[in-house]
Amino acid sequence: MPGPSAGAGLGIMNDEQRERMRDGKGFIAALDQSGGSTPKALAAYGIGKDRYHSEAEMFDLVHEMRTRVITSPVFTSEHILAAILFTQTMRRQIDDIDTADYLWERKHIVPFLKVDEGLMDTADGVQLMKPIPNLPQLLEEAVGRRIFGTKARSVIAANDAKGIRAIVDQQFALARQIGEAGLVPIIEPEIDIHAADKASVEETFRGTVLDALDALPGDYEVMLKVTLPERDDWYAPLIEHPGVLRVVALSGGYSREEADARLARNHGLIASFSRALLDGLDVEQTQAEFDATLKASVDAIYDSSIT
């Protein structure tokens, strides 16, 4: 799994992007709500289902929301290292520029792409990813659109060693395909914050991931996206592993205040928040109100990410 500079078509800027993801101060904005989660994201933004009557209208509205976020003067590389996009967002434009190019060329923010197609039914305490049809074509398109890396999510709900091993094996197999395409994979095996004895789940999970990382060849490089842990600095061994470019955390259902507080206690771990980032934004806000609300979120998440 070569580093991103090995990916054909990624361009000379990629070394700068990799350095930014490895050493930069800030966090990742997760703007990758897909078809299943978009209605909830729009509702939180003040747009109910009565405001659209087709999937096309729904996606138009969510792109308007994301465009408003990305073009806001407070959405800058000073605090935000990268943004994760949904496939439709990658294929759309902002100010007549492809979204990924707008992020990097106008904002100096590194673009990632969500590639998973949702979750399978629960088995052995986990939900594996569904098969991803046409993955090679999607990765080729992502490279052509100057995407830096990808993200794929699965979920762990119980401390079942067999299920956790299946999650990790699936994620690392996918990561190999991502890396061979010249992109950097974000591996996201989310632990449900309501899991019974979450700390024990995290113990099994960390050991399994470390085994998988230790088995990587020396030129492999991945990122990890984890649920905020019960024990502070629990993921320090992952952060320090030579095969890991960066470890980021999802808010996972915690309130923004709780997520920020937990994140601040985990040194070297940075945010990759979605709902917590967009909390309080409303379609009816004036631009000044919108920017002020977003700035409060960005500042708080940033401060918690640089501890």
GUNU-15238 format. One line per field, with one value per residue: residue number from 1; residue in one letter; chain; x, y, z of N, C-alpha, C, CB in turn. Coordinates in steps of 0.1 Angstrom, whole numbers, m for minus. Each point is the difference from the previous one (the first is absolute). Glycine has a CB too. Layout:
N
drenza NUM  ...
fidren A  ...
drenti A  ...
n_u X  ...
n_v Y  ...
n_w Z  ...
ca_u X  ...
ca_v Y  ...
ca_w Z  ...
c_u X  ...
c_v Y  ...
c_w Z  ...
cb_u X  ...
cb_v Y  ...
cb_w Z  ...
% end
This chain:
307
drenza 1  2  3  4  5  6  7  8  9  10  11  12  13  14  15  16  17  18  19  20  21  22  23  24  25  26  27  28  29  30  31  32  33  34  35  36  37  38  39  40  41  42  43  44  45  46  47  48  49  50  51  52  53  54  55  56  57  58  59  60  61  62  63  64  65  66  67  68  69  70  71  72  73  74  75  76  77  78  79  80  81  82  83  84  85  86  87  88  89  90  91  92  93  94  95  96  97  98  99  100  101  102  103  104  105  106  107  108  109  110  111  112  113  114  115  116  117  118  119  120  121  122  123  124  125  126  127  128  129  130  131  132  133  134  135  136  137  138  139  140  141  142  143  144  145  146  147  148  149  150  151  152  153  154  155  156  157  158  159  160  161  162  163  164  165  166  167  168  169  170  171  172  173  174  175  176  177  178  179  180  181  182  183  184  185  186  187  188  189  190  191  192  193  194  195  196  197  198  199  200  201  202  203  204  205  206  207  208  209  210  211  212  213  214  215  216  217  218  219  220  221  222  223  224  225  226  227  228  229  230  231  232  233  234  235  236  237  238  239  240  241  242  243  244  245  246  247  248  249  250  251  252  253  254  255  256  257  258  259  260  261  262  263  264  265  266  267  268  269  270  271  272  273  274  275  276  277  278  279  280  281  282  283  284  285  286  287  288  289  290  291  292  293  294  295  296  297  298  299  300  301  302  303  304  305  306  307
fidren M  P  G  P  S  A  G  A  G  L  G  I  M  N  D  E  Q  R  E  R  M  R  D  G  K  G  F  I  A  A  L  D  Q  S  G  G  S  T  P  K  A  L  A  A  Y  G  I  G  K  D  R  Y  H  S  E  A  E  M  F  D  L  V  H  E  M  R  T  R  V  I  T  S  P  V  F  T  S  E  H  I  L  A  A  I  L  F  T  Q  T  M  R  R  Q  I  D  D  I  D  T  A  D  Y  L  W  E  R  K  H  I  V  P  F  L  K  V  D  E  G  L  M  D  T  A  D  G  V  Q  L  M  K  P  I  P  N  L  P  Q  L  L  E  E  A  V  G  R  R  I  F  G  T  K  A  R  S  V  I  A  A  N  D  A  K  G  I  R  A  I  V  D  Q  Q  F  A  L  A  R  Q  I  G  E  A  G  L  V  P  I  I  E  P  E  I  D  I  H  A  A  D  K  A  S  V  E  E  T  F  R  G  T  V  L  D  A  L  D  A  L  P  G  D  Y  E  V  M  L  K  V  T  L  P  E  R  D  D  W  Y  A  P  L  I  E  H  P  G  V  L  R  V  V  A  L  S  G  G  Y  S  R  E  E  A  D  A  R  L  A  R  N  H  G  L  I  A  S  F  S  R  A  L  L  D  G  L  D  V  E  Q  T  Q  A  E  F  D  A  T  L  K  A  S  V  D  A  I  Y  D  S  S  I  T
drenti A  A  A  A  A  A  A  A  A  A  A  A  A  A  A  A  A  A  A  A  A  A  A  A  A  A  A  A  A  A  A  A  A  A  A  A  A  A  A  A  A  A  A  A  A  A  A  A  A  A  A  A  A  A  A  A  A  A  A  A  A  A  A  A  A  A  A  A  A  A  A  A  A  A  A  A  A  A  A  A  A  A  A  A  A  A  A  A  A  A  A  A  A  A  A  A  A  A  A  A  A  A  A  A  A  A  A  A  A  A  A  A  A  A  A  A  A  A  A  A  A  A  A  A  A  A  A  A  A  A  A  A  A  A  A  A  A  A  A  A  A  A  A  A  A  A  A  A  A  A  A  A  A  A  A  A  A  A  A  A  A  A  A  A  A  A  A  A  A  A  A  A  A  A  A  A  A  A  A  A  A  A  A  A  A  A  A  A  A  A  A  A  A  A  A  A  A  A  A  A  A  A  A  A  A  A  A  A  A  A  A  A  A  A  A  A  A  A  A  A  A  A  A  A  A  A  A  A  A  A  A  A  A  A  A  A  A  A  A  A  A  A  A  A  A  A  A  A  A  A  A  A  A  A  A  A  A  A  A  A  A  A  A  A  A  A  A  A  A  A  A  A  A  A  A  A  A  A  A  A  A  A  A  A  A  A  A  A  A  A  A  A  A  A  A  A  A  A  A  A  A  A  A  A  A  A  A
n_u 9  23  m1  m25  28  m15  m24  11  m6  16  14  29  m26  12  23  m22  m19  22  6  m31  m2  27  m6  m32  m2  m30  m18  m2  m23  m13  m10  m10  m35  2  m26  0  6  m18  m24  21  12  m29  m9  25  m9  m31  m6  m30  4  m14  28  m6  m25  31  21  1  m9  22  23  m10  2  29  12  m12  15  27  m1  m3  26  18  m6  5  22  0  11  35  17  m5  m13  6  28  m25  m27  m5  m11  m26  15  m15  26  17  m21  0  17  5  m7  m11  17  m9  m14  30  5  m14  20  25  m7  m13  16  32  m26  20  m26  m3  m17  m19  15  m25  m22  m4  9  m2  m25  18  20  11  m20  m3  m22  24  0  m29  21  14  m23  29  26  13  m20  6  31  m3  m16  22  23  m18  m4  35  m14  27  m18  m23  m15  m4  m21  6  m18  22  m33  25  28  m5  35  m19  m6  29  10  m22  10  28  m6  m16  22  23  m17  m5  31  7  m19  12  29  m6  m12  31  m18  16  m21  m12  5  m32  6  m26  10  m35  11  m17  29  m16  27  2  24  m5  m1  29  13  m8  10  29  5  m11  18  27  m5  m3  27  17  m10  12  23  17  m24  m27  m6  m28  m9  m8  m29  4  m30  15  18  m20  30  4  13  m23  18  32  1  m14  20  25  m11  28  m31  m9  3  m13  m10  m26  m16  m25  m10  m6  m28  19  m24  19  5  10  19  17  5  12  20  14  9  17  33  m8  m33  m2  m30  m4  m25  m20  m15  23  0  m31  m3  m21  m6  m30  0  m3  33  m5  22  1  m12  20  26  m9  m4  28  16  m12  10  29  6  m8  17  27  0  m2  26  24  m2
n_v m12  17  20  9  m2  m28  20  m2  32  11  22  3  m1  m31  14  19  m24  m13  26  3  m29  3  27  11  11  m16  m19  m15  25  m32  19  m36  9  m28  6  m3  31  17  m1  7  24  14  m1  17  23  4  m28  m13  m22  30  6  m26  m11  m16  m14  28  16  m15  10  30  1  m12  21  24  m12  m1  30  11  m15  11  31  2  24  m28  m20  8  m25  15  m30  m20  m20  m2  9  m32  9  m18  m15  27  16  m12  12  33  21  13  23  m22  m23  m32  7  m6  30  14  m14  10  29  14  m13  m7  m26  m27  m4  m24  m12  m7  m27  m8  m7  8  m17  m28  1  8  m24  m1  26  12  15  m19  28  m11  m17  29  m10  6  m8  5  24  14  0  13  24  5  4  21  18  3  m27  7  m26  m15  8  m33  8  m31  7  m15  m5  m17  1  m18  m6  m4  31  9  m20  12  30  m7  m16  24  21  m15  m7  31  7  m18  18  27  m7  m8  31  13  m2  4  m28  25  m34  14  m30  26  m14  2  28  m29  m21  m13  17  31  m14  m28  14  12  m29  m11  25  0  m30  3  25  m14  m24  21  16  m26  m6  29  m15  18  11  m3  32  m10  29  m18  15  m8  4  27  m27  m2  11  34  m12  m26  11  4  m26  17  24  m19  m16  10  m4  32  22  3  m19  18  m4  m8  23  m32  20  24  22  10  m6  m30  6  22  m20  m24  19  10  m31  m5  16  1  4  21  0  m22  24  m11  13  19  18  6  8  23  m5  15  m4  26  6  29  m15  8  m28  m17  12  m5  m31  m5  15  m20  m25  11  5  m29  m16  17  m6  m32  0  11  m25
n_w 0  m23  23  m14  m15  m13  m12  m33  7  27  m20  8  21  9  16  11  9  17  17  7  13  19  15  m1  29  m9  7  m26  m5  5  m29  4  6  m19  m8  31  7  m23  21  23  m16  m6  30  9  m21  15  m21  16  m19  m7  m18  m21  m17  m1  18  m16  26  18  m18  m2  31  3  m22  17  25  m14  m11  30  9  m23  2  34  m7  20  m26  9  m6  30  5  m25  1  m19  m9  5  m31  8  m24  0  10  m24  m20  11  m11  28  m26  m27  22  m6  29  m5  m11  24  19  m14  m10  26  25  m6  1  m7  m22  23  m23  27  m16  21  m21  36  21  m14  17  26  m11  32  16  m33  m15  m19  m13  m11  m17  m3  m28  m12  25  m29  m5  28  m6  m29  13  22  m22  m16  26  7  20  18  2  m6  26  m1  26  9  24  21  10  17  12  m31  5  m25  m3  2  m23  m19  5  m8  m27  m12  5  m14  m28  m4  5  m26  m18  11  m8  m30  m5  10  30  27  5  19  10  7  20  8  28  m6  17  7  2  27  12  m20  16  m15  m29  6  6  m27  m15  8  m8  m29  m7  9  m20  m24  7  m1  m31  m12  m19  18  m20  23  2  17  6  25  m6  34  7  13  13  22  m1  m4  m27  m12  m25  17  m19  m24  4  m5  m29  m16  m10  10  m27  29  25  m14  27  m20  19  m2  0  14  0  m23  31  m4  m24  16  24  m17  m16  27  8  m30  4  m32  m4  m26  6  m22  13  m22  21  10  m27  2  34  m13  m33  0  m33  19  2  m12  m18  31  9  m17  14  30  m5  m13  23  22  m17  m5  30  10  m21  5  30  m5  m21  21  26
ca_u m9  9  m5  m8  8  1  m13  1  m10  m2  6  11  m5  m3  10  m4  m12  4  6  m10  m7  8  5  m7  m9  m13  m9  m6  m14  m6  m12  m2  m12  m5  m15  m7  1  m3  m12  2  9  m8  m9  7  3  m13  m7  m8  m3  m10  7  5  m9  7  14  8  m2  6  15  2  0  11  12  0  5  15  6  0  10  14  4  0  13  6  4  13  11  6  m5  m5  11  m6  m15  m5  m11  m8  3  m7  7  12  m4  m6  9  m2  5  5  12  m3  0  13  9  m3  6  14  6  m5  0  12  m6  2  m13  m2  m12  m6  m2  m8  m14  m9  3  m7  m7  8  4  12  2  5  m6  10  m3  m6  9  0  0  8  11  11  m3  m1  13  6  m6  5  13  m1  m6  10  m3  12  m2  m14  m4  m10  m5  m7  m4  2  m10  2  14  0  13  m2  m6  10  10  m6  m1  14  4  m7  5  14  0  m4  11  10  m5  1  14  5  m5  7  m7  2  m13  m4  m7  m9  m9  m6  m5  m12  2  m9  4  2  15  7  15  5  m1  12  12  0  1  14  9  m2  5  15  5  m2  10  14  1  2  13  5  m4  m14  m3  m15  m5  m10  m10  m4  m10  7  1  m3  12  8  12  0  4  13  8  m4  5  15  4  6  m9  m12  3  m7  m11  m10  m11  m13  m7  m7  m13  2  m2  12  8  5  10  11  7  7  11  11  7  7  10  4  m12  m7  m14  m6  m14  m11  m11  5  4  m11  m10  m5  m2  m14  m2  m6  10  7  13  7  m4  5  14  3  m3  10  13  0  3  13  10  0  6  14  7  1  8  14  6
ca_v 12  11  14  6  5  m10  0  7  10  8  13  3  6  m10  0  11  m5  m11  7  7  m10  m6  9  12  2  3  m12  m4  3  m11  5  m12  m6  m7  0  m4  9  14  6  4  12  11  3  7  13  8  m3  m13  m8  6  10  m7  m11  m11  m2  11  12  m1  2  15  7  m3  7  14  1  m3  11  11  m3  0  14  9  6  m6  m14  3  m9  4  m9  m12  m7  m8  m2  m13  3  m10  m1  11  13  m1  1  13  11  12  11  m6  m8  m12  2  m3  10  12  m2  1  11  12  m1  m7  m11  m13  m7  m14  m5  m12  m10  m11  m1  m3  m11  m13  m3  m4  m14  m1  13  10  2  1  8  m6  1  13  m3  10  7  4  12  11  5  7  13  9  5  9  13  5  m3  m4  m12  m4  m5  m10  m2  m12  2  m10  2  m9  m5  m14  m1  m5  11  11  m4  1  14  5  m7  6  14  0  m5  11  10  m4  4  15  4  m4  10  13  8  m3  m4  1  m12  4  m10  7  m8  6  6  m6  m13  m4  m1  6  m1  m13  0  7  m8  m10  7  5  m11  m5  9  0  m12  2  10  m6  m9  8  3  13  12  3  11  1  8  m7  8  m8  6  5  m11  2  3  10  m4  m14  m3  5  m10  1  13  m1  m11  5  m2  8  14  8  m6  10  m5  5  4  m12  1  9  14  7  4  m12  m4  8  m2  m13  1  8  m9  m11  7  m4  m4  12  m2  m1  1  3  6  9  12  8  2  14  7  0  5  13  10  9  m4  4  m9  m13  0  1  m13  m9  3  m5  m14  m2  4  m9  m13  2  0  m13  m9  4  m3
ca_w 0  m1  4  m11  m11  m10  m8  m12  m2  12  m1  8  12  9  11  10  6  10  11  8  7  10  10  1  11  m4  1  m12  0  m6  m8  m9  1  m13  m2  12  11  m4  5  13  0  m4  11  10  m6  m1  m13  2  m12  m8  m8  m12  m4  m8  4  m6  7  13  m1  m3  13  8  m6  4  14  0  m7  9  10  m5  m4  11  3  12  m3  m6  3  13  10  m6  m9  m11  0  m6  m9  m6  m15  m8  2  m8  m14  m2  m1  8  m8  m13  2  7  15  5  m4  8  14  0  m7  6  15  4  8  m7  m2  1  m6  6  m11  4  m5  11  9  0  12  11  2  9  7  m9  m13  m10  m12  m12  m11  m6  m14  m8  8  m8  m8  9  4  m12  m1  11  m3  m10  6  10  14  7  7  1  13  0  14  5  14  10  11  12  2  m6  m7  m14  m8  m1  m10  m14  m4  m3  m12  m11  m2  m5  m13  m8  0  m10  m13  m1  m2  m13  m10  2  10  14  6  14  5  11  7  11  12  5  14  9  1  14  4  m11  3  m4  m14  m5  3  m11  m13  m1  m2  m14  m10  1  m7  m14  m4  1  m11  m13  m5  5  m8  1  8  1  11  8  5  11  10  12  9  15  7  m7  m8  m3  m13  m2  m8  m14  m5  m1  m8  m12  m11  1  m3  10  6  2  8  m3  12  4  7  12  m3  m4  12  5  m10  1  13  m1  m9  5  9  m8  m7  m13  m7  m6  m3  m13  5  m10  7  10  m7  m6  10  1  m13  m5  m13  1  6  m9  m2  12  10  m5  1  15  6  m5  6  13  m1  m5  10  11  m5  m2  13  6  m9  0  13
c_u 9  m6  m7  8  2  m12  1  m11  m3  7  10  m4  m2  9  m4  m13  3  7  m10  m8  8  4  m9  m9  m14  m8  m6  m15  m7  m13  m5  m14  m5  m15  m7  0  m3  m13  1  9  m8  m10  7  4  m12  m7  m7  m2  m10  5  6  m8  7  14  9  m2  7  15  3  1  12  13  0  4  15  7  1  10  14  4  m1  14  7  4  13  10  7  m4  m3  10  m6  m15  m3  m13  m8  2  m7  6  13  m3  m6  11  m4  7  6  13  m4  3  14  11  m2  6  15  6  m5  2  12  m4  1  m13  1  m14  m5  m3  m9  m15  m9  3  m9  m8  10  3  13  3  5  m9  11  m6  m7  11  0  1  8  11  11  m3  m2  14  7  m6  5  14  0  m5  9  m4  13  m2  m15  m4  m11  m3  m7  m2  2  m10  2  14  1  13  m1  m5  10  11  m6  m1  14  5  m6  6  14  1  m5  11  11  m4  1  14  6  m5  7  m6  3  m13  m1  m8  m9  m9  m6  m5  m12  2  m9  4  2  15  9  15  6  0  13  13  2  3  15  10  m1  5  15  6  0  11  14  2  2  14  5  m5  m15  m3  m15  m2  m11  m10  m7  m11  8  m1  m4  12  9  13  1  6  14  9  m3  6  15  5  6  m8  m12  4  m6  m11  m10  m12  m14  m7  m10  m13  2  m4  13  9  7  11  13  8  8  12  12  8  8  11  4  m12  m8  m14  m2  m15  m9  m11  5  5  m11  m11  m3  m1  m15  m1  m5  10  5  15  9  m2  6  15  4  m2  11  14  1  4  14  11  1  6  15  8  2  9  15  6  10
c_v 12  13  6  6  m10  m1  8  11  9  13  3  5  m11  m1  10  m4  m10  6  7  m10  m6  9  12  1  3  m13  m2  3  m12  5  m11  m7  m6  0  m4  10  15  6  5  13  12  4  8  14  8  m3  m13  m7  7  10  m6  m12  m11  0  11  13  0  2  14  8  m2  6  15  2  m1  12  12  m2  2  14  10  6  m6  m14  1  m11  4  m10  m13  m6  m6  0  m13  3  m12  0  10  13  1  3  14  11  11  11  m5  m7  m13  1  m3  11  13  m1  2  14  13  0  m7  m11  m12  m7  m15  m4  m12  m10  m11  2  m3  m13  m13  m1  m5  m15  0  14  11  2  3  9  m8  0  13  m2  11  7  4  13  12  5  7  14  10  5  11  14  5  m1  m6  m14  m4  m3  m10  m4  m14  2  m12  3  m9  m5  m14  0  m4  11  11  m3  1  14  5  m6  7  14  0  m6  11  11  m4  5  15  4  m4  9  13  10  m4  m4  5  m12  5  m12  6  m9  8  5  m7  m15  m4  m2  5  m1  m13  m2  7  m7  m11  6  5  m11  m6  9  1  m12  2  10  m6  m9  7  0  14  12  2  11  2  11  m8  10  m8  7  5  m10  3  3  10  m5  m15  m3  5  m10  0  13  m1  m11  5  m2  9  15  9  m8  11  m7  5  4  m11  0  8  14  7  3  m12  m5  8  m3  m13  2  7  m9  m11  7  m6  m5  13  m4  m3  m1  4  8  11  13  9  4  15  8  m1  7  15  11  10  m5  3  m10  m14  m1  0  m14  m10  3  m5  m15  m3  3  m10  m14  1  0  m14  m10  3  m3  m10
c_w 0  5  m12  m11  m11  m9  m12  m1  12  0  10  14  11  12  11  7  11  12  9  9  12  11  3  13  m5  1  m14  1  m8  m6  m9  3  m13  0  12  11  m4  5  14  1  m5  10  11  m5  m2  m13  2  m13  m9  m10  m13  m3  m9  6  m6  7  13  m1  m5  12  9  m6  3  14  1  m6  10  11  m6  m5  11  3  12  m3  m8  4  13  11  m5  m10  m12  2  m7  m7  m3  m15  m8  2  m8  m14  m3  1  10  m8  m13  0  7  15  6  m4  7  14  0  m5  7  15  6  10  m8  m2  1  m6  9  m11  4  m4  11  6  m3  13  11  0  8  6  m8  m12  m10  m11  m10  m11  m7  m15  m7  8  m9  m8  9  5  m11  m2  11  m2  m11  4  11  14  6  6  1  15  m1  14  2  15  9  12  12  0  m4  m9  m14  m9  m2  m10  m14  m4  m4  m13  m12  m3  m6  m14  m10  0  m10  m14  m2  m2  m13  m11  2  9  14  6  14  3  12  5  12  11  5  14  10  2  15  2  m12  1  m4  m15  m6  2  m11  m13  m2  m3  m14  m10  1  m7  m15  m5  0  m12  m13  m4  3  m8  0  10  0  10  7  6  11  8  12  11  15  8  m8  m5  m3  m13  m4  m8  m14  m6  m3  m10  m14  m12  m1  m3  10  6  3  7  m5  13  4  8  13  m4  m3  13  6  m9  1  13  m1  m10  6  10  m7  m9  m13  m9  m5  m4  m14  2  m12  7  10  m6  m5  10  1  m13  m4  m13  1  7  m11  m2  12  11  m3  3  15  6  m4  6  14  0  m4  11  11  m4  m2  13  6  m8  1  14  m1
cb_u m19  10  18  m16  12  14  m13  10  m10  m3  m21  13  m11  m10  18  10  m13  3  21  m2  m14  9  22  0  20  7  m5  17  4  10  9  25  m6  21  4  5  17  13  m13  m2  20  3  m13  9  19  10  17  m10  6  m15  5  24  m18  m14  m4  m3  m22  m17  2  m12  m25  m11  0  m19  m22  m4  m8  m24  m15  m4  m9  m20  m8  m14  m24  m5  2  0  m9  m24  13  21  m4  11  13  m18  3  m21  m10  10  m3  m22  5  m1  4  m13  15  6  m24  m6  1  m22  m18  1  1  m17  m24  14  m15  23  m6  15  6  m11  22  15  8  m17  8  17  m21  m8  m11  9  4  24  m21  9  19  m23  m3  12  m22  m21  m7  8  m12  m22  2  3  m21  m14  9  m4  m23  7  m24  6  21  2  5  8  m3  10  m17  25  m16  m24  4  m25  10  m4  m22  m5  10  m13  m18  4  3  m21  m14  8  m5  m24  m5  6  m15  m20  2  1  m22  8  m18  20  0  0  19  0  15  m7  23  m14  6  m18  11  m23  m5  m19  m3  m9  m26  m13  m2  m16  m24  m6  m1  m20  m21  m2  m8  m25  m14  m1  m14  m20  m4  20  20  m5  22  m4  5  16  m3  23  m18  m6  18  m18  m1  m10  11  m20  m24  m2  1  m21  m18  1  m17  21  8  m10  0  6  13  8  15  m1  2  22  m7  19  m19  m12  m17  m21  m19  m12  m18  m22  m17  m14  m18  m21  9  22  m2  22  m7  20  8  6  m13  6  20  5  8  11  25  m8  m5  m22  7  m15  m3  m1  m21  m18  2  m7  m25  m13  1  m17  m24  m8  m4  m21  m23  m5  m9  m23  m20  m4  m21
cb_v m12  m11  2  5  15  m13  m4  m20  m15  m21  8  6  18  m12  m8  17  4  m16  3  17  m4  m14  m8  1  9  18  4  m18  25  m17  24  m2  16  m14  m6  m23  m15  m6  m15  m24  m15  m8  m20  m21  m10  17  13  10  m21  m3  13  8  17  3  m25  m12  3  m16  m24  m3  m1  m21  m18  3  m9  m25  m8  3  m17  m23  m6  m12  20  15  m8  25  m4  24  19  8  m4  m14  25  m14  19  3  m24  m13  1  m16  m25  m9  m5  m12  13  18  21  m13  m5  m25  m11  3  m16  m25  m13  2  0  20  16  m1  18  m1  8  14  6  m4  m6  13  17  m11  m6  20  m7  m19  m13  m4  9  m23  16  7  m25  11  m11  2  m13  m24  m15  m9  m19  m23  m11  m13  m23  m19  m8  15  m4  23  4  m10  22  m9  25  m15  17  m4  7  m6  16  m2  m5  m23  m6  7  m16  m20  3  3  m22  m13  7  m2  m23  m5  5  m20  m20  2  m3  m24  m12  m3  4  16  m20  26  m16  23  m19  18  m9  m15  22  16  1  m11  m19  16  17  m9  0  21  4  m14  7  19  m4  m12  13  13  m15  m5  17  1  m16  14  m16  m13  m4  m24  11  m24  22  m18  13  m11  m16  24  m9  m16  m23  17  19  m2  0  13  m14  m13  12  8  m15  m5  m23  m16  m6  22  m19  13  m1  m15  24  m8  m22  m14  1  10  18  m6  m8  18  13  m12  1  21  5  m15  7  m6  m21  10  14  m12  7  m21  m22  m19  m13  m12  m20  m1  m4  m1  m23  m11  m17  20  3  24  13  m1  12  24  5  m2  21  17  m4  6  24  12  m6  14  24  4  m1  17  6
cb_w 12  m19  17  17  16  15  21  m11  m16  13  m10  m20  m13  m19  m16  m15  m21  m19  m14  m19  m21  m18  m7  m24  14  m15  24  m5  1  16  1  m1  19  m1  m23  m6  10  m20  m14  7  m4  m23  m5  8  m12  14  m14  20  13  19  20  4  1  m21  3  m22  m11  7  m5  m22  m2  9  m18  m16  8  0  m23  m4  11  m7  m22  10  m11  14  m1  m1  m24  m7  12  2  20  m2  0  18  m10  18  3  2  23  15  m1  9  m24  23  21  m10  1  m21  1  m1  m22  m13  5  m2  m21  m19  m2  m3  13  10  m15  21  m23  18  m8  20  m23  m11  17  m16  m13  13  m22  m13  20  8  10  5  4  7  m3  20  1  m15  20  m1  m16  8  17  m11  m10  16  6  m15  m6  m17  m5  4  13  m24  9  m23  2  m18  m9  m7  m18  m1  18  0  22  8  9  24  17  4  16  25  12  6  19  24  8  6  24  15  0  16  24  8  0  m22  m17  1  m15  m1  m8  m10  m9  m16  6  m15  m11  m7  m23  0  16  m4  18  22  0  5  24  12  2  16  24  8  2  22  19  1  10  25  12  6  m18  7  m14  m5  m5  m6  m13  6  m21  1  m8  m7  m15  m3  10  15  12  15  m6  21  20  4  13  24  11  10  0  17  m24  m13  10  m21  20  m20  m7  0  m10  9  16  m21  5  11  m15  m13  12  5  m19  m2  17  1  22  10  14  m8  19  m10  23  m14  m3  15  m7  m21  13  22  m6  24  m9  2  17  8  m24  m7  5  m18  m22  1  0  m21  m14  8  m6  m23  m5  9  m11  m20  3  9  m15  m18  11
% end
